[in-house]
Amino acid sequence: AEVIDVRTPEEFAAGHLDGAVNLDYQADDFADRVEELPREASYVVYCASGRRATGAVEQMRDLGFTDVVNGGGYADLAG
């Protein structure tokens, strides 16, 4: 699965999962950047607590992505 970190670039720079791609959920271009991703791939989305990831997963599903999972919070995943 592709791993997407939807935290801010500052949060991402402070630490992220190996191989994660940073797509800031709160950025104006989030939907545009998601549109560039292959819809047939599998994705795990995470943020700091899981709240932004929930919104990102819902938005991705609305855009036609079918294999998207909310991975929750970074601290839980990195621990």
C-alpha positions in Angstrom: 0.0 0.0 0.0 1.0 3.6 -0.6 1.3 5.6 2.6 0.0 9.1 2.7 0.8 11.5 5.5 -1.9 14.3 5.5 -0.2 16.5 8.2 1.4 19.8 7.4 4.9 19.9 5.8 6.2 21.1 9.2 4.8 18.1 11.0 6.0 15.8 8.2 9.6 17.3 8.4 9.6 16.6 12.2 9.2 12.9 11.6 7.2 10.6 9.3 6.9 6.9 8.4 9.4 5.6 5.9 8.2 5.9 2.3 5.3 8.2 3.2 4.2 10.9 0.8 3.1 14.2 2.3 -0.2 15.6 1.0 -1.3 18.3 3.4 -5.1 17.8 3.9 -5.5 21.4 4.9 -3.7 22.8 1.8 -5.8 24.4 -1.0 -4.4 21.9 -3.6 -5.1 18.7 -1.6 -7.9 17.5 -4.0 -5.8 18.4 -7.0 -2.9 16.4 -5.8 -5.1 13.4 -4.8 -6.6 13.5 -8.4 -3.1 12.8 -9.7 -2.8 9.5 -7.8 -3.8 6.1 -9.4 -7.2 5.1 -8.2 -6.5 1.4 -8.5 -3.7 1.5 -5.8 -4.1 0.8 -2.1 -3.6 3.6 0.3 -3.1 4.0 4.1 -3.7 7.6 5.2 -2.5 8.9 8.6 -2.1 12.3 10.4 -1.4 13.2 14.0 -4.5 11.8 15.7 -6.6 10.3 12.9 -9.1 13.2 12.5 -7.6 14.7 9.4 -7.0 11.2 8.0 -10.7 10.6 8.4 -11.6 13.6 6.3 -8.9 12.7 3.7 -10.2 9.1 3.4 -13.8 10.4 2.9 -12.6 12.8 0.3 -10.6 10.2 -1.5 -13.5 7.8 -1.6 -15.7 10.6 -3.0 -13.2 11.0 -5.8 -13.4 7.3 -6.7 -10.7 5.7 -4.6 -11.9 2.3 -3.3 -8.9 0.9 -1.4 -8.3 3.6 1.2 -7.7 2.9 4.9 -7.4 5.3 7.8 -4.1 4.4 9.6 -4.8 6.7 12.5 -2.2 8.8 14.3 1.5 9.0 13.5 2.6 8.3 17.1 0.6 5.1 17.2 2.0 3.9 13.8 5.6 4.9 14.6 5.6 3.4 18.1 
